[in-house]
């Protein structure tokens, strides 16, 4: 279940899109790089709505923002090229069912890296009914002919990066507050400004992704095949903050024992399950208090607290002030800035 405020944000973005339609928009600068001819055939569920904005950034480098309010999306590339694809799920949840038999789950804040040939055809399910994503495509041969300045100065090799991605299975990177803050500025930026901003941002994304990949998670060999299971459980956890499940309940329907689950979870997300969920709940609480008009009682209920008092106590311990004072301070700050 997606939080109502997230559903509302995506619904507003898609308010002019008719049911059953998927609107594709191309953004190219005069005398700048151009987008390739669209060689894929996307289709939504009959009542679904979607929008994808494509941006030509550099020769061989294209970006896209996508918004979907649907049960599924089906696509197939007619001519998949040699390119690296990076997908970041900003809101919602996406479950890729690739035609090669692989199944990948991306929750909010998670990222996937693969080659375009590996992702040439798939059915994407949206378990929460909505999703917002950022995608980046890099064709190594094209970008190598005219390497952007920053990537050239740091010695980035597009061919080596592609080979590294192609040599391993699809890589899914866990949600992390630093990664979320890294991608968040992309969303909500007007297209005219975004076109320019992406010229810098995509270089940073490629550089950082290369660094992420060169520092793989350290896990004993006998644990590595449990990574996808733990990521799937994590995606389920963060899709509905109102649920409070014990570890036995979390792993009940999965082939993993409690000790292995806890070890792999800590390696992936940097903290034990309990402390990680407490921190993430407070992050969600801050977001709800900032961006919605929900009462403190309603926020407490959405985050699985049995009472306002228990939520307020936990919030003050984590943030240093009560939920009401936190919201009041932010709103006062907003009014002052608006007046200036």
C-alpha positions, 0 to 999 in steps of 0.5 A, spaced: 500 500 500 502 506 498 502 512 502 496 517 500 500 523 499 505 519 494 499 517 491 496 524 490 503 527 488 503 522 482 495 522 481 496 530 480 502 529 475 498 525 471 491 529 472 491 531 464 493 524 462 486 520 460 485 512 462 489 507 458 494 513 455 501 513 456 504 520 454 511 520 451 515 527 451 521 528 448 526 534 450 532 536 445 536 542 445 537 546 439 544 544 436 544 539 441 544 531 442 538 528 439 534 522 442 534 516 438 528 513 434 523 510 439 524 503 438 520 500 444 512 498 444 510 500 451 503 498 453 499 499 460 493 496 463 487 498 460 485 503 465 492 505 467 495 512 466 502 514 465 507 519 462 515 518 460 519 525 459 525 523 455 531 528 455 537 528 450 543 529 455 550 527 451 551 523 445 549 516 447 547 518 454 539 519 455 535 520 461 528 519 462 523 520 468 516 516 468 510 516 472 505 511 472 498 510 476 497 503 473 497 495 475 502 494 469 506 496 464 509 491 458 515 493 453 519 490 448 525 493 445 525 492 437 533 493 437 536 493 444 543 496 443 549 496 447 548 500 453 548 500 460 541 502 464 540 505 471 533 505 474 532 508 480 525 508 484 523 514 487 516 512 489 512 506 489 514 499 488 516 496 481 516 488 480 520 487 473 518 480 470 524 479 464 522 475 458 529 471 460 525 469 466 529 473 471 524 477 476 527 484 480 523 488 485 525 495 486 522 499 492 522 506 493 529 508 494 532 502 490 536 502 484 538 497 478 543 497 474 543 492 467 545 492 460 540 494 455 540 487 452 538 484 459 532 488 459 530 488 452 523 485 454 519 485 460 512 486 464 513 491 470 508 490 475 506 496 480 504 492 487 502 499 490 498 501 484 503 507 482 510 508 481 515 514 480 522 513 477 528 515 473 532 512 468 539 513 465 541 510 458 549 510 456 551 507 450 559 506 451 561 507 444 558 514 443 559 517 449 567 515 448 567 519 442 565 526 445 567 524 453 563 530 457 569 534 461 568 531 468 568 524 466 574 525 462 578 529 467 576 523 472 578 518 467 572 515 467 572 509 461 565 508 458 567 501 455 570 499 462 564 501 465 559 497 460 564 491 460 563 491 468 556 491 468 555 486 462 560 481 466 555 480 472 548 479 473 543 485 474 545 489 480 540 491 485 542 497 490 539 497 497 535 503 499 539 508 503 538 515 505 544 518 502 542 515 495 535 518 496 538 525 497 542 524 491 536 523 486 531 527 489 533 534 486 531 531 479 524 530 481 520 536 481 525 540 477 521 544 471 523 541 464 527 547 462 531 547 468 532 539 468 535 539 461 541 543 463 541 540 470 542 533 467 548 535 463 552 535 470 547 530 474 548 524 469 556 525 470 555 524 477 550 518 477 555 515 472 561 516 476 557 514 483 554 508 480 561 506 478 564 507 485 558 503 488 559 497 483 567 497 485 565 496 493 560 490 493 557 488 499 561 484 503 558 477 505 560 470 506 559 466 500 554 462 502 549 468 504 550 471 497 544 467 494 539 470 500 540 477 497 534 477 493 530 474 498 532 480 503 531 485 498 524 482 497 522 482 504 525 489 505 521 492 499 514 489 502 516 492 509 517 499 506 511 499 502 506 499 508 509 502 514 503 501 518 505 494 519 509 491 525 512 484 524 516 480 528 522 477 524 519 470 524 513 473 521 517 477 516 521 470 513 515 465 514 514 465 507 521 465 505 526 460 504 531 463 509 532 462 517 532 468 522 540 468 523 541 469 516 536 474 514 538 478 520 546 478 517 544 479 510 539 485 512 545 488 516 550 487 510 545 490 505 542 496 509 547 498 514 543 496 521 539 491 524 532 490 522 529 494 528 533 500 528 533 501 521 525 501 521 525 506 527 530 510 523 526 510 516 519 511 520 522 517 523 524 519 516 517 518 513 514 521 519 518 528 517 516 527 510 508 526 512 508 532 517 512 537 512 508 535 505 501 533 508 495 536 512 494 530 516 493 530 523 499 527 528 494 522 530 493 520 523 501 520 522 501 516 528 496 511 525 500 510 518 506 509 521 504 503 526 503 507 532 498 505 537 497 512 540 499 519 539 502 519 545 507 513 543 508 516 537 510 523 540 515 520 545 518 516 539 519 522 535 521 527 540 527 522 542 529 521 535 528 528 532 529 532 538 522 536 538 515 534 538 511 533 532 507 539 533 513 543 534 516 540 528 511 542 523 510 549 526 517 551 525 517 548 518 511 552 516 513 558 520 520 558 516 516 557 509 512 563 511 518 567 512 522 565 506 515 566 502 515 573 504 522 575 503 
